[in-house]
């Protein structure tokens, strides 16, 4: 046996010791995502090519290193529970975790125009959220999520909500649009089932199926109203596949596409449908941890709805999220 | 392609995996984070200090004003000065001028004769920017959100603004813009360079929004 191998075995034993103590210590377990500085755990191989081709240095290092040096900050990357993105994924915030997001220029119905969202993790994979920015312009918008299948490689989450828009409260619209909207009420209930999987340390795959039930009430409801143009008041069935590439421990590249099967404007008995070309969208973006508990997100959307909302098919959106 | 290896490192890694007790208390996502090695941590880069950057780039308009197409971006050049704190937060100011382009167009109104015209536009942009630099290996990924003013100079040869439905605005048209953007910078000593983009979301209806790709080169003080 080479001297280097002996050193590696000693390193391995030290790593196992650290790992075991970390697993047994409630503080270390609870520290995930809450006190990253103290929660250091040993590394084991990840699934996927990266780990098989290049073993972790803590295991293969030919020289004796302090156990602390061999440990990695696995809790401090964007795939840790406290830092996972809950947007378009099956995941929800951990118990007793607040999340406050602020952003603008979005096109997805949860973040259209502006976002000032408050989210709270109740525990047991359940979270509640509300977009105060929409509420501020006359669109009450509350939601809940339940991350109910939680395994090593596969996760499933259910998200739903309740939207109520009262046109008369929609002060942000221009006078003509406001005059039309004043007679319209909209109710919407989205139901979304999302599967997420992290097959490797650098990849997350998401696939969502969503059904939006919506109903427009009012004397002047028509398919040209801002509620329908913004796809807020539409009956829709769509899938949304996406991928996140974790290019470092603090930055991810995110790609999503919305593929609607059926879109209709719930006006009276007619329910006119909209073609796929007017309702699909693609977004590419970056999400980074700017500082502890602070995340930045910038996206570019390409969609017909961007043209309707902002006058250009290609349009940016940005968001800041605080998780205190 | 997945190729199993029997190197000492792999055997030791498997042994470590087997020796690690199951994490009963953690969720699957927590297990994911605990049981696999983290991605490489970026090297520590000093983000603090002033930087003065020269920017050159190319911009394209992403919207039209009805049937009227204006191209006030095109080749662009300018400066960007800012101060970054240790946390990565950056406060800066910027100015750039875009030469724009002339676009020959044809108008066939419902009433009256059809006619050809050329829409010429260029723009000057300046304002304040908030940014945050994130270390990314040997680079800095800088998120930016700029708030500023655009002055668009325009001229319609052989046509009047009223004929084109441009309203009673006069050149230059002034309007605010909001410009989110990202740049990937490579700090090397006192030198800094990189690539980025900005999207100028124009608030004023008569100024088209635009996407600008930039090359930045400058110094860190």
Contacts between the chains, C-beta under 8 A, distances in Angstrom:
chain1	res1	chain2	res2	distance
A	5	B	8	6.1
A	8	B	8	6.5
A	8	B	9	7.8
A	8	B	12	6.3
A	9	B	12	7.5
A	12	B	12	5.0
A	12	B	15	6.8
A	12	B	16	6.1
A	15	B	16	6.1
A	16	B	16	6.1
A	16	B	19	4.8
A	16	B	20	7.2
A	19	B	16	7.2
A	19	B	19	7.5
A	19	B	20	5.1
A	20	B	19	7.6
A	20	B	20	7.2
A	20	B	21	6.1
A	22	B	34	7.9
A	23	B	20	6.8
A	23	B	21	4.9
A	23	B	23	5.8
A	23	B	34	7.9
A	24	B	21	7.3
A	26	B	25	7.7
A	29	B	23	7.3
A	29	B	25	5.1
A	29	B	26	6.4
A	32	B	26	7.1
A	32	B	30	5.5
A	32	B	33	6.5
A	32	B	34	7.1
A	41	B	34	5.4
A	42	B	16	6.8
A	42	B	20	7.5
A	43	B	16	7.8
A	43	B	36	7.4
A	43	B	37	3.8
A	43	B	38	7.6
A	44	B	13	6.2
A	44	B	16	5.1
A	44	B	17	4.3
A	44	B	20	6.1
A	44	B	35	5.6
A	44	B	36	6.5
A	44	B	37	7.2
A	45	B	10	7.4
A	45	B	13	4.2
A	45	B	14	7.2
A	45	B	17	6.4
A	45	B	36	7.3
A	45	B	37	7.4
A	46	B	36	3.6
A	46	B	37	5.9
A	47	B	36	7.5
A	49	B	1	7.7
A	49	B	2	6.1
A	51	B	13	7.7
A	51	B	36	7.2
A	51	B	37	6.8
A	52	B	2	6.3
A	52	B	3	7.0
A	52	B	4	6.9
A	52	B	5	6.5
A	52	B	10	7.2
A	53	B	3	7.4
A	53	B	5	7.5
A	55	B	7	7.0
A	55	B	9	3.3
A	55	B	10	5.8
A	55	B	12	7.5
A	55	B	13	5.3
A	56	B	9	7.8
A	56	B	13	6.6
A	56	B	37	4.5
A	58	B	37	7.7
A	59	B	9	5.4
A	59	B	12	4.5
A	59	B	13	4.7
A	59	B	16	6.1
A	60	B	7	7.5
A	60	B	8	6.9
A	60	B	9	3.1
A	60	B	12	6.9
A	60	B	13	7.8
A	72	B	37	5.4
A	72	B	38	4.5
A	72	B	41	8.0
A	73	B	38	5.6
A	73	B	41	6.6
A	74	B	33	5.0
A	74	B	34	5.9
A	74	B	36	6.9
A	74	B	37	6.7
A	74	B	38	4.5
A	75	B	33	5.7
A	75	B	34	7.5
A	76	B	38	7.0
A	77	B	33	7.2
A	77	B	38	4.9
A	77	B	39	5.6
A	79	B	29	7.5
A	79	B	32	6.2
A	79	B	33	5.8
A	80	B	29	7.6
A	80	B	30	7.5
A	80	B	33	4.1
A	81	B	27	6.2
A	81	B	29	4.5
A	81	B	30	5.0
A	81	B	33	6.6
A	84	B	29	6.2
A	91	B	29	6.3
A	104	B	178	7.5
A	105	B	178	7.7
A	105	B	180	7.7
A	105	B	201	6.4
A	125	B	27	7.6
A	147	B	27	8.0
A	150	B	27	4.7
A	150	B	28	4.2
A	150	B	29	6.7
A	151	B	28	4.4
A	152	B	28	5.3
A	152	B	31	5.5
A	152	B	32	6.2
A	152	B	35	7.5
A	153	B	28	7.9
A	154	B	28	7.9
A	155	B	28	6.2
A	155	B	29	6.9
A	198	B	29	7.9
A	198	B	32	5.5
A	201	B	36	5.4
A	201	B	37	6.8
A	201	B	38	7.3
A	201	B	39	5.8
A	202	B	39	6.4
A	246	B	39	5.7
A	247	B	39	8.0
A	247	B	136	7.2
A	248	B	39	5.7
A	248	B	40	6.7
A	248	B	41	7.8
A	248	B	42	5.7
A	248	B	136	5.4
A	248	B	137	6.5
A	249	B	38	5.5
A	249	B	39	4.5
A	249	B	40	7.1
A	249	B	41	5.4
A	249	B	42	7.3
A	250	B	42	7.0
A	250	B	134	5.9
A	250	B	135	7.5
A	250	B	136	7.6
A	251	B	134	6.1
A	251	B	136	5.7
A	251	B	141	6.1
A	286	B	141	7.3
A	286	B	143	7.7
A	286	B	182	6.2
A	288	B	132	8.0
A	288	B	134	4.5
A	288	B	141	6.4
A	288	B	143	6.9
A	289	B	134	7.4
A	290	B	88	6.4
A	290	B	132	4.7
A	290	B	134	6.2
A	290	B	143	7.4
A	291	B	87	5.7
A	291	B	88	7.0
A	296	B	132	5.9
A	296	B	134	7.8
A	296	B	143	4.8
A	298	B	143	5.9
A	298	B	180	5.4
A	298	B	181	7.6
A	298	B	182	5.7
A	300	B	199	7.2
A	310	B	63	7.9
A	310	B	201	7.0
A	310	B	209	7.4
A	311	B	63	4.5
A	311	B	205	7.9
A	311	B	209	6.9
A	312	B	62	4.0
A	312	B	63	3.9
A	312	B	208	7.9
A	312	B	209	5.1
A	313	B	62	7.1
A	314	B	62	4.9
A	314	B	199	8.0
A	314	B	211	6.5
A	315	B	62	7.3
A	315	B	199	7.3
A	315	B	201	7.0
A	315	B	209	7.4
A	316	B	180	4.7
A	316	B	199	4.1
A	316	B	201	6.6
A	317	B	180	7.7
A	318	B	143	8.0
A	318	B	145	6.2
A	318	B	180	4.4
